[in-house]
Amino acid sequence: MTNVRASGTDDKAKLIPVTKFSLEEALEYIQGDEYVELTPKSIRIRKIYLDENERKRKGK
């Protein structure tokens, strides 16, 4: 293994555009394991348990 990346591999990465929600839309969209964070500048949806292992433990 070397520390050199192949050229052109970053061109294939596709990013999904951000979906803008109103507060009501975000509350309708979330699942039971998510929060809606409301700040003066943005509305964010995030998981209650950020650690994936902890999410799996709580899901059982």
C-alpha positions as CSV (number, residue, x, y, z in Angstrom):
1,M,0.0,0.0,0.0
2,T,1.2,3.5,-0.8
3,N,0.1,6.9,0.4
4,V,-0.7,8.0,-3.2
5,R,-4.3,8.1,-4.4
6,A,-5.3,7.4,-8.0
7,S,-6.2,10.5,-10.0
8,G,-9.8,10.8,-11.0
9,T,-11.3,8.8,-8.1
10,D,-12.7,12.0,-6.4
11,D,-14.6,12.9,-9.6
12,K,-17.0,10.0,-9.1
13,A,-18.2,11.0,-5.7
14,K,-21.8,12.3,-5.9
15,L,-23.2,14.4,-3.1
16,I,-27.0,14.6,-2.5
17,P,-28.2,18.2,-2.3
18,V,-29.4,19.6,1.0
19,T,-33.2,19.4,1.5
20,K,-34.6,22.6,3.1
21,F,-37.4,21.9,5.6
22,S,-39.7,24.2,7.5
23,L,-40.2,23.3,11.1
24,E,-43.6,21.6,10.5
25,E,-42.1,19.5,7.6
26,A,-39.1,18.5,9.7
27,L,-41.4,17.3,12.5
28,E,-43.5,15.3,10.1
29,Y,-40.3,13.8,8.5
30,I,-38.4,12.6,11.6
31,Q,-38.5,9.0,12.9
32,G,-38.7,7.9,16.5
33,D,-34.9,7.9,17.0
34,E,-34.3,11.5,15.8
35,Y,-34.5,15.1,17.1
36,V,-35.2,18.3,15.3
37,E,-32.6,20.9,16.4
38,L,-33.9,24.5,15.9
39,T,-31.3,27.3,15.9
40,P,-31.8,31.0,14.9
41,K,-30.1,30.2,11.5
42,S,-31.1,26.6,10.7
43,I,-33.3,23.6,11.3
44,R,-31.5,20.3,11.6
45,I,-32.5,16.7,11.9
46,R,-30.1,14.5,14.0
47,K,-30.1,11.1,15.7
48,I,-30.7,11.0,19.4
49,Y,-27.8,8.6,20.0
50,L,-24.9,9.7,17.8
51,D,-22.8,6.5,18.4
52,E,-23.9,3.7,16.0
53,N,-23.2,1.0,18.6
54,E,-25.3,2.8,21.1
55,R,-28.1,3.1,18.6
56,K,-28.0,-0.6,18.0
57,R,-28.1,-1.3,21.7
58,K,-31.1,1.0,22.3
59,G,-32.9,-0.5,19.3
60,K,-33.1,-3.9,20.8
